Amino acid sequence: MLPYILRRLLATIPVLVLVTLITFLMIRLVPGDPAAVIGGPEATNAQLDEIRHQLGLDRPFLAQMGSWYWRLLHGDLGESFLLGRPVTQAIVERLPVTLSLTLFSMLLSVSMAVSMGIVSAIRANSWVDQVVMTLALLGVAIPNFWLALLLIILFAVQLGWLPSGGYVPWDESPVGWLRSCVLPAASLALLQVGLIARITRSTMLEVLNQDYVRTAWAKGLAPSRVIGLHALKNALVPILTVVGIALGLLLGGSVVIETVFAIPGVGKLIGAAILRRDYPVMQGGLLFITALTMLVNLAVDLLYAVIDPRVAYERRGG
């Protein structure tokens, strides 16, 4: 298992290099001048030139890129233009907020999607199946920022049940944390429900038609035992694959959702950096999310061996 993990980790290096290269190129092509943001509207051309010189923005493009890669090799993501502190420190400070929101939304999406997929598979081609799949697809079709605004209008403005934004740390108030995370987590979760539910339905339909499941029904086992132990357990590998993909999408979607709900996480940090042309934060934040997504995919891949022993045997043999 260890050689496999090492091979996967080494394989991520070219991907991360390619991501950082594309990010570096795209950021430099986006209109906007960090010096103008820092200097303000009253800054003179001489002052703007001085700011660009201090930030190293007056250097040739290849020199800037080479300097950034050199610092990256030493574990340095640079220093924020506007925050005045290391990018790594800014990300680490906001990481618990993003992780708590992402895991909460993942819990919501998986619990809803798997339940909906199982119900649709059991009642395949019925009106229940049609209604459940229609509801699941609505979550995919609606943009996340629009869905977030709709939830704010309904539950925060009209009903007044939940706050419209902000964040309360768990250690300060668990109830406050839950109230502040329900709407943003639901906005993220509903986007992934459709994908996970459809995969769950198709996989469960295939498993329910297997002979061992028919045998379990013929023995008179309880429906919960047949569905949960025999069918769902053998359908988990493709479902887990989609869950890993969804978790990566949730991390990326946090940029929009955290901005809409004013949640001080990594996503809001990146969103603010994009608006203010804070290049080091943009590059470091996107690199961090990419690396975290790849680690999640690796963890999901390793979980296959826990769910299906045949996967572990093939890896040992390979």
NORMODA-V970907 format. One record per pair of residues at least 12 apart in sequence whose ideal C-beta (glycine too) atoms are under 10 Angstrom apart, sorted by the first residue. I is the first residue (numbers start at 1). J is the second residue. D is the distance in Angstrom with one decimal. If there is no record, write none. Layout:
# NORMODA-V970907
{{I:J:D} {I:J:D}}
This chain:
# NORMODA-V970907
{{1:302:7.6} {1:305:7.4} {1:312:7.5} {1:315:6.6} {1:316:7.7} {3:315:9.0} {3:316:10.0} {3:318:9.4} {4:298:9.7} {4:301:8.7} {4:302:8.3} {4:305:9.5} {4:312:10.0} {4:315:5.4} {4:316:9.1} {4:318:7.9} {5:298:7.3} {5:301:9.3} {5:302:7.3} {8:294:8.7} {8:295:9.7} {8:297:8.8} {8:298:5.3} {8:301:7.2} {8:302:8.9} {9:294:9.0} {9:295:8.9} {9:298:7.4} {11:294:9.1} {11:298:9.6} {12:290:9.0} {12:291:7.4} {12:294:4.9} {12:295:8.3} {12:297:9.2} {12:298:7.9} {15:290:7.6} {15:291:9.3} {15:294:6.8} {16:72:9.3} {16:287:6.7} {16:290:6.4} {16:291:6.2} {16:294:7.6} {17:69:8.4} {17:72:9.4} {18:290:9.7} {19:283:9.8} {19:286:7.2} {19:287:6.6} {19:289:9.6} {19:290:4.8} {19:291:8.7} {19:294:9.4} {20:65:9.2} {20:68:8.0} {20:69:7.5} {20:72:7.1} {20:283:6.8} {20:284:9.5} {20:286:8.2} {20:287:5.6} {20:290:8.4} {21:65:8.0} {21:69:8.9} {22:286:9.3} {23:279:9.7} {23:282:7.3} {23:283:5.5} {23:284:9.6} {23:285:9.5} {23:286:5.1} {23:287:7.0} {23:290:8.6} {24:61:9.0} {24:64:8.2} {24:65:5.6} {24:68:6.8} {24:69:8.7} {24:279:8.6} {24:282:9.5} {24:283:6.3} {24:286:9.9} {24:287:9.9} {25:61:9.0} {25:65:8.6} {26:282:9.3} {26:286:9.5} {27:273:9.7} {27:274:8.8} {27:277:8.3} {27:278:9.9} {27:279:5.7} {27:280:9.9} {27:282:5.5} {27:283:6.5} {27:286:8.9} {28:57:9.6} {28:61:6.6} {28:64:8.1} {28:65:8.7} {28:279:8.1} {30:274:8.2} {30:277:7.6} {30:279:9.7} {30:282:9.1} {31:277:9.2} {32:274:9.3} {32:275:8.9} {32:276:8.7} {32:277:4.4} {32:279:9.9} {33:48:7.5} {33:51:9.2} {33:52:8.0} {33:57:8.2} {33:277:6.7} {34:51:7.9} {34:52:8.2} {34:55:6.5} {34:57:6.7} {34:81:5.2} {34:82:8.0} {34:273:9.9} {34:276:7.5} {34:277:4.3} {34:278:6.6} {34:279:6.4} {34:280:9.6} {35:47:8.4} {35:48:4.7} {35:49:7.9} {35:50:8.5} {35:51:4.1} {35:52:4.7} {35:53:9.2} {35:54:8.9} {35:55:6.9} {35:57:6.6} {35:58:9.3} {35:81:8.8} {35:277:8.8} {36:48:6.4} {36:51:8.6} {36:52:9.7} {36:277:8.2} {37:51:9.5} {37:81:8.0} {37:82:7.2} {37:275:8.8} {37:276:5.1} {37:277:5.6} {37:278:8.1} {38:51:5.5} {38:52:9.6} {38:54:9.3} {38:55:8.1} {38:81:6.2} {38:82:6.6} {38:276:8.6} {38:277:9.1} {38:278:9.3} {39:51:5.5} {39:52:9.5} {51:81:8.9} {54:81:9.5} {55:79:9.6} {55:81:6.0} {55:279:8.4} {55:280:9.3} {56:68:9.5} {56:78:9.8} {56:279:9.9} {57:81:9.2} {57:277:10.0} {57:279:8.2} {64:279:8.9} {68:279:8.8} {68:280:8.1} {68:283:6.9} {68:284:9.6} {71:280:9.3} {72:283:8.9} {72:284:8.8} {72:287:7.9} {75:88:7.8} {76:88:7.5} {76:280:9.8} {76:284:9.4} {77:89:9.4} {77:90:9.1} {77:91:7.7} {77:280:6.5} {77:281:8.5} {77:283:7.3} {77:284:3.5} {77:285:8.7} {77:287:7.3} {77:288:7.9} {78:278:9.9} {78:279:8.1} {78:280:3.5} {78:281:8.3} {78:283:7.4} {78:284:6.4} {79:280:6.2} {79:281:9.3} {79:284:9.8} {80:269:9.1} {80:273:7.6} {80:276:9.6} {80:278:5.6} {80:279:9.2} {80:280:5.7} {80:281:5.0} {80:282:9.9} {80:284:8.7} {81:273:8.7} {81:276:7.9} {81:277:7.8} {81:278:4.9} {81:279:6.9} {81:280:6.6} {81:281:7.8} {82:272:8.5} {82:273:8.0} {82:276:5.7} {82:277:8.9} {82:278:5.2} {82:280:9.7} {82:281:8.0} {83:269:8.8} {83:272:9.4} {83:273:9.0} {83:276:9.8} {83:278:7.5} {83:280:9.3} {83:281:7.3} {86:280:8.9} {86:284:9.0} {87:269:9.1} {87:273:9.1} {87:278:8.9} {87:279:9.9} {87:280:5.1} {87:281:5.4} {87:282:9.3} {87:283:8.0} {87:284:3.9} {87:285:7.5} {87:287:9.5} {87:288:8.7} {88:284:7.0} {88:288:8.6} {90:266:8.7} {90:269:6.1} {90:273:9.2} {90:278:9.7} {90:280:9.5} {90:281:6.6} {90:284:8.3} {90:285:8.6} {91:265:9.8} {91:266:5.7} {91:269:7.0} {91:270:9.2} {91:281:8.3} {91:284:6.6} {91:285:6.4} {91:287:9.7} {91:288:5.5} {91:289:9.5} {92:266:9.3} {92:288:9.5} {93:264:8.7} {93:265:9.9} {93:266:9.3} {93:269:8.9} {94:258:9.0} {94:263:9.2} {94:264:5.9} {94:265:5.0} {94:266:4.9} {94:267:8.5} {94:268:7.5} {94:269:5.4} {94:270:9.7} {94:285:9.5} {95:265:7.8} {95:266:6.0} {95:269:9.8} {95:288:8.4} {95:292:9.0} {96:169:8.1} {96:170:8.6} {96:171:9.8} {96:265:8.5} {96:266:9.7} {97:167:6.0} {97:169:7.9} {97:170:9.8} {97:177:9.9} {97:181:9.4} {97:254:9.3} {97:258:7.9} {97:263:6.3} {97:264:5.9} {97:265:3.9} {97:266:7.6} {97:267:9.0} {97:268:8.6} {97:269:9.7} {98:250:9.7} {98:251:7.4} {98:254:5.5} {98:255:9.7} {98:258:7.1} {98:263:8.2} {98:264:9.3} {98:265:3.7} {98:266:4.4} {98:267:6.0} {98:268:8.7} {98:269:8.8} {98:270:9.9} {98:288:9.9} {98:289:9.0} {98:292:9.3} {99:251:9.1} {99:254:9.6} {99:265:8.4} {99:266:8.8} {99:292:9.0} {100:167:9.1} {100:169:8.8} {100:170:6.7} {100:177:7.5} {100:181:7.0} {100:185:9.2} {100:263:9.8} {100:265:8.6} {101:167:8.3} {101:177:9.8} {101:180:9.3} {101:181:5.8} {101:184:6.0} {101:185:6.0} {101:188:7.4} {101:250:8.6} {101:251:9.9} {101:254:6.5} {101:257:7.8} {101:258:7.3} {101:261:9.1} {101:263:6.6} {101:265:6.3} {101:266:9.9} {101:267:8.4} {102:185:8.5} {102:188:7.4} {102:189:10.0} {102:247:7.1} {102:248:9.9} {102:250:5.0} {102:251:5.8} {102:253:8.9} {102:254:6.2} {102:257:9.8} {102:265:8.8} {102:266:9.7} {102:267:9.1} {102:292:9.5} {102:296:9.8} {103:185:9.0} {103:247:8.7} {103:250:8.9} {104:177:9.1} {104:178:8.5} {104:181:5.4} {104:182:8.5} {104:184:8.7} {104:185:4.4} {104:186:9.4} {104:188:8.7} {104:189:8.2} {104:250:9.9} {105:181:8.3} {105:182:10.0} {105:184:7.5} {105:185:4.0} {105:186:7.4} {105:187:8.0} {105:188:3.9} {105:189:4.3} {105:190:9.0} {105:191:8.9} {105:192:8.0} {105:246:9.5} {105:247:9.3} {105:250:5.6} {105:253:8.6} {105:254:8.7} {105:257:8.5} {106:185:8.8} {106:188:8.4} {106:189:7.4} {106:192:8.1} {106:196:10.0} {106:243:7.5} {106:246:7.2} {106:247:5.7} {106:250:6.1} {106:251:9.8} {107:185:8.2} {107:189:8.1} {108:181:9.9} {108:182:9.0} {108:185:5.8} {108:186:6.4} {108:188:8.2} {108:189:3.8} {108:190:8.3} {108:192:9.2} {108:193:8.4} {109:139:8.9} {109:185:8.9} {109:186:9.3} {109:188:7.6} {109:189:3.8} {109:190:7.4} {109:191:7.9} {109:192:4.4} {109:193:5.3} {109:194:9.6} {109:195:9.1} {109:196:6.4} {109:197:9.2} {109:243:8.4} {109:246:6.4} {109:247:9.2} {109:249:10.0} {109:250:7.7} {110:189:8.5} {110:192:8.4} {110:193:8.9} {110:196:6.5} {110:200:9.5} {110:239:8.7} {110:240:9.9} {110:242:9.7} {110:243:6.0} {110:246:8.0} {110:247:9.4} {111:189:9.0} {111:193:9.7} {112:135:9.7} {112:136:8.7} {112:139:9.1} {112:186:9.7} {112:189:7.0} {112:190:8.2} {112:192:9.4} {112:193:5.2} {112:196:8.5} {112:197:7.7} {113:136:7.1} {113:139:9.1} {113:189:8.6} {113:190:9.8} {113:192:7.0} {113:193:4.5} {113:194:7.7} {113:195:7.7} {113:196:3.5} {113:197:4.2} {113:198:8.6} {113:199:8.5} {113:200:6.3} {113:201:9.5} {113:239:8.8} {113:242:8.7} {113:243:8.7} {113:246:8.4} {114:193:9.6} {114:196:6.8} {114:197:7.6} {114:199:9.7} {114:200:5.3} {114:201:9.9} {114:204:9.3} {114:232:7.9} {114:235:9.6} {114:236:9.6} {114:239:6.9} {114:243:9.0} {115:132:9.3} {115:193:9.9} {115:197:8.5} {115:200:8.7} {116:129:9.9} {116:131:9.9} {116:132:4.9} {116:133:8.0} {116:135:7.5} {116:136:5.8} {116:193:7.0} {116:194:9.1} {116:196:8.6} {116:197:4.4} {116:198:9.3} {116:200:7.5} {116:201:7.9} {117:132:8.2} {117:133:9.1} {117:136:8.2} {117:193:9.4} {117:196:7.0} {117:197:4.4} {117:198:7.1} {117:199:7.2} {117:200:2.5} {117:201:4.3} {117:202:8.3} {117:203:7.9} {117:204:6.2} {117:205:9.4} {117:232:9.7} {117:235:9.0} {117:239:7.9} {118:132:9.8} {118:197:9.2} {118:200:6.5} {118:201:7.9} {118:204:5.9} {118:208:9.8} {118:227:6.5} {118:228:9.0} {118:231:8.3} {118:232:6.9} {118:235:9.1} {119:131:9.8} {119:132:5.8} {119:197:9.3} {119:200:9.6} {119:201:8.7} {119:204:9.6} {120:132:4.8} {120:133:5.9} {120:136:8.3} {120:197:7.1} {120:198:8.6} {120:200:8.0} {120:201:4.4} {120:202:9.4} {120:204:8.1} {120:205:8.6} {121:197:10.0} {121:200:7.3} {121:201:4.9} {121:202:8.0} {121:203:8.1} {121:204:3.6} {121:205:4.9} {121:206:9.0} {121:207:8.5} {121:208:6.2} {121:227:8.9} {121:231:8.3} {121:232:9.8} {121:235:8.9} {122:201:9.6} {122:204:7.8} {122:205:9.3} {122:208:7.7} {122:223:8.5} {122:227:7.2} {122:231:9.3} {124:201:7.8} {124:204:9.0} {124:205:6.0} {124:208:8.5} {125:205:9.9} {129:201:7.8} {132:197:7.2} {132:201:8.3} {133:194:8.2} {133:197:7.2} {133:198:7.0} {133:201:7.2} {134:194:9.7} {135:190:9.6} {135:193:8.3} {135:194:8.5} {135:197:8.8} {136:190:9.2} {136:192:10.0} {136:193:5.5} {136:194:4.0} {136:195:8.4} {136:196:8.5} {136:197:4.2} {136:198:6.7} {136:200:9.7} {136:201:8.8} {137:193:9.3} {137:194:5.0} {137:195:9.6} {137:197:8.8} {137:198:8.0} {138:190:8.3} {138:193:9.2} {138:194:7.5} {139:187:10.0} {139:189:8.3} {139:190:4.0} {139:191:5.8} {139:192:7.7} {139:193:4.8} {139:194:4.9} {139:195:9.0} {139:197:8.8} {140:190:8.8} {140:191:6.7} {140:192:8.3} {140:193:7.9} {140:194:3.8} {140:195:6.6} {140:197:9.6} {140:198:9.0} {141:191:9.7} {141:194:8.1} {142:187:9.6} {142:190:7.6} {142:191:7.8} {142:194:9.9} {143:191:8.7} {143:256:8.7} {144:184:9.9} {144:187:5.8} {144:188:6.9} {144:190:8.3} {144:191:5.3} {144:249:9.9} {144:253:5.6} {144:254:9.9} {144:256:5.7} {144:257:6.2} {144:260:8.5} {145:187:8.3} {145:253:9.5} {145:256:5.2} {145:257:7.7} {145:259:8.5} {145:260:5.8} {146:187:9.5} {146:260:9.8} {147:183:10.0} {147:186:8.4} {147:187:5.3} {147:188:9.3} {147:190:6.2} {147:191:7.4} {147:257:9.3} {147:260:9.8} {148:165:10.0} {148:183:7.2} {148:184:7.0} {148:186:8.8} {148:187:4.1} {148:188:8.7} {148:190:9.8} {148:256:7.7} {148:257:6.0} {148:259:9.6} {148:260:4.7} {148:261:6.8} {149:164:9.9} {149:187:9.0} {149:260:7.1} {150:187:8.9} {151:164:9.4} {151:182:9.0} {151:183:5.0} {151:184:8.7} {151:186:6.3} {151:187:5.9} {151:190:8.9} {151:260:9.8} {151:261:9.6} {152:164:5.0} {152:165:7.8} {152:183:6.5} {152:184:9.7} {152:187:9.0} {152:260:7.8} {152:261:7.9} {154:183:9.4} {155:182:8.0} {155:183:6.2} {155:186:8.9} {156:183:6.9} {156:261:9.8} {161:179:8.6} {161:182:8.9} {161:183:9.5} {162:178:9.6} {162:179:5.7} {162:180:8.1} {162:181:9.6} {162:182:5.6} {162:183:5.5} {162:186:9.6} {163:176:8.8} {163:179:6.1} {163:180:5.8} {163:181:9.9} {163:182:9.1} {163:183:7.8} {163:261:8.7} {163:262:9.9} {164:180:10.0} {164:183:7.7} {164:260:9.6} {164:261:7.6} {164:262:8.7} {165:180:8.1} {165:183:8.6} {165:184:8.6} {165:258:9.9} {165:260:7.7} {165:261:4.6} {165:262:4.1} {165:263:7.4} {166:179:9.7} {166:180:5.8} {166:261:7.5} {166:262:5.9} {166:263:7.4} {166:264:8.9} {167:180:5.2} {167:181:7.6} {167:184:8.8} {167:258:8.8} {167:261:8.0} {167:262:7.8} {167:263:4.7} {167:264:5.9} {167:265:7.7} {167:268:9.5} {168:180:4.7} {168:181:8.5} {169:264:9.9} {180:261:8.2} {180:262:10.0} {180:263:7.7} {181:261:9.0} {181:263:8.2} {183:257:9.2} {183:260:9.4} {183:261:6.7} {184:253:10.0} {184:254:8.4} {184:257:5.0} {184:258:7.1} {184:260:7.6} {184:261:4.5} {184:262:9.7} {184:263:6.1} {184:265:9.4} {184:267:9.8} {185:250:9.4} {185:257:8.6} {185:261:9.8} {186:257:9.9} {187:253:8.4} {187:256:8.8} {187:257:5.4} {187:260:7.7} {187:261:7.9} {188:246:9.7} {188:249:8.8} {188:250:5.3} {188:251:9.6} {188:253:5.4} {188:254:7.0} {188:256:9.2} {188:257:5.5} {188:258:9.6} {188:267:9.9} {189:246:9.2} {189:250:8.0} {191:246:8.6} {191:249:7.4} {191:250:8.1} {191:253:6.5} {191:257:9.4} {192:242:8.6} {192:243:8.6} {192:245:8.8} {192:246:4.1} {192:247:8.5} {192:249:6.4} {192:250:6.6} {192:253:8.7} {193:246:9.1} {195:242:6.0} {195:243:9.6} {195:245:7.8} {195:246:6.4} {195:249:8.5} {196:239:7.0} {196:242:5.3} {196:243:6.4} {196:245:9.2} {196:246:6.0} {197:242:9.6} {198:242:8.8} {199:235:9.1} {199:238:5.9} {199:239:6.0} {199:240:9.9} {199:241:8.1} {199:242:4.6} {199:243:9.0} {199:245:9.7} {199:246:9.8} {200:232:8.7} {200:235:7.2} {200:236:9.7} {200:238:8.6} {200:239:5.5} {200:242:8.2} {200:243:9.8} {201:235:9.9} {202:235:9.3} {202:238:8.3} {203:231:9.3} {203:232:9.2} {203:234:8.8} {203:235:4.2} {203:236:8.5} {203:237:8.4} {203:238:4.9} {203:239:6.2} {203:241:10.0} {203:242:9.2} {204:227:8.2} {204:231:6.1} {204:232:7.1} {204:234:9.5} {204:235:5.3} {204:239:8.8} {205:231:9.8} {205:235:9.2} {206:231:9.7} {206:234:9.4} {206:235:7.6} {206:238:9.2} {207:227:9.7} {207:230:8.1} {207:231:4.8} {207:232:8.0} {207:233:9.0} {207:234:5.2} {207:235:4.7} {207:236:9.9} {208:226:8.8} {208:227:8.4} {208:230:9.2} {208:231:5.6} {208:235:8.9} {210:230:8.7} {210:231:8.3} {210:234:7.7} {212:226:10.0} {212:230:6.5} {212:231:9.3} {212:234:8.4} {213:226:6.6} {213:227:9.0} {213:230:5.5} {213:231:5.6} {213:234:8.5} {214:226:9.7} {215:230:8.9} {216:229:8.3} {216:230:4.9} {216:231:8.4} {217:230:9.2} {233:307:7.6} {233:308:9.5} {234:307:9.0} {234:308:8.4} {235:307:9.9} {236:303:9.0} {236:304:9.1} {236:306:9.6} {236:307:5.0} {236:308:8.1} {237:300:9.9} {237:303:9.0} {237:304:5.9} {237:307:5.8} {237:308:5.7} {237:310:10.0} {237:311:7.9} {239:307:9.6} {240:300:5.8} {240:301:9.3} {240:303:6.1} {240:304:7.1} {240:306:9.6} {240:307:6.7} {240:308:9.8} {241:297:9.1} {241:300:6.7} {241:301:8.7} {241:303:9.9} {241:304:8.4} {242:300:9.6} {243:296:9.5} {243:300:7.1} {243:303:9.6} {244:293:9.0} {244:296:5.8} {244:297:5.3} {244:298:9.1} {244:299:7.7} {244:300:3.4} {244:301:7.9} {244:303:8.6} {245:293:9.2} {245:296:9.2} {245:297:7.9} {245:300:8.6} {246:296:9.9} {247:292:9.4} {247:293:7.7} {247:296:5.1} {247:297:8.6} {247:299:9.4} {247:300:8.0} {248:289:8.5} {248:290:9.0} {248:292:8.3} {248:293:3.8} {248:294:8.3} {248:295:9.9} {248:296:6.0} {248:297:6.9} {248:300:9.6} {249:293:8.7} {250:293:9.6} {250:296:9.7} {251:266:8.5} {251:267:8.1} {251:288:9.5} {251:289:5.3} {251:290:9.2} {251:292:6.1} {251:293:5.8} {251:296:7.8} {252:267:8.4} {252:270:9.8} {252:286:9.3} {252:289:6.3} {252:290:9.2} {252:293:7.6} {253:267:7.9} {254:266:7.0} {254:267:3.4} {254:268:8.2} {254:270:8.7} {254:271:9.2} {254:289:8.3} {255:267:4.1} {255:268:7.6} {255:269:9.0} {255:270:5.2} {255:271:5.1} {255:272:9.9} {255:273:10.0} {255:274:8.2} {255:285:8.5} {255:286:9.3} {255:289:8.3} {256:268:9.6} {256:271:7.3} {257:271:9.7} {258:270:8.8} {258:271:7.0} {258:272:9.8} {259:271:4.1} {259:272:7.7} {259:274:9.5} {259:275:9.0} {266:281:9.8} {266:284:10.0} {266:285:6.1} {266:288:7.0} {266:289:7.1} {266:292:9.1} {267:285:8.4} {267:289:8.4} {269:281:6.3} {269:282:9.6} {269:284:9.6} {269:285:6.1} {269:288:9.9} {270:282:6.5} {270:283:9.9} {270:284:9.0} {270:285:3.9} {270:286:6.8} {270:288:9.0} {270:289:7.7} {271:285:9.2} {272:285:10.0} {273:285:6.5} {273:286:9.5} {274:286:9.7} {301:315:9.7} {302:315:9.4}}
